[in-house]
Amino acid sequence: MHNNWSIFFWVIYPYAMLASFIIGNFIRFKYFHASITAKSSEIFEKKKLIAGSITFHVGIILAFFGHCLGMLVPKSWTAYFGITDHMYHLFGSLVMGIPAGLLAFIGIAILTYRRMTVRRVFKTSSLNDIIVDWALLITITLGLACTISGAFIDFDYRVTISPWVRSLFTFHPQWQLMASVPLIYKVHVLCGFAIFGYFPYTRLVHALTLPWQYMFRRFIVYRRRVNAY
């Protein structure tokens, strides 16, 4: 029975969330493209929106690329270039990971507080908006806790979680690797996959839309109006 639950959480569930992400985004872009927007509530409140939005986006972008490096780059590769475990942990996790996590946490905390306390923002928020804010806040908090706790516990995610993630993409999931992972890391991983699965059905999908048309559009010429005397 224990193995069945492990297979569900570390094989079936991740693939289900990834399938939801891929298929959901395809359908959203193909048939509901006009619904892809990050509608602004700036008219209702501006100061907290600017502070939270900028802080969150900078932090989450840094955290995303940090996760990509940590999960997708094998430990043997960094060792080949002379990067020891101590160097990787010190600069990768503590010097870069904690500041990125703090920025993302502070940003989403401000945005969530704003949505829940500014009356007009709350009234115009959909259920999806509220769920996404709280889901991001919880997941980022767990991720920051994992990064900080890594300095005090003897656990190397690069020999457990990282190879498990890579095994998902090679379609040979090594779910046994997750057995020794601390609970807080497991919950963080499950929440992260939940956000991936829910992603296509929220306003988060706007993150995948890049304004490529601005690179190829014709120049706009502005002419100063000359006052007639």
Summary of the structure (lengths in Angstrom):
residues: 229
radius of gyration: 21.1
end to end distance: 89.2
largest distance: 89.2
contacts: 623
relative contact order: 0.15
helix: 76%
strand: 0%
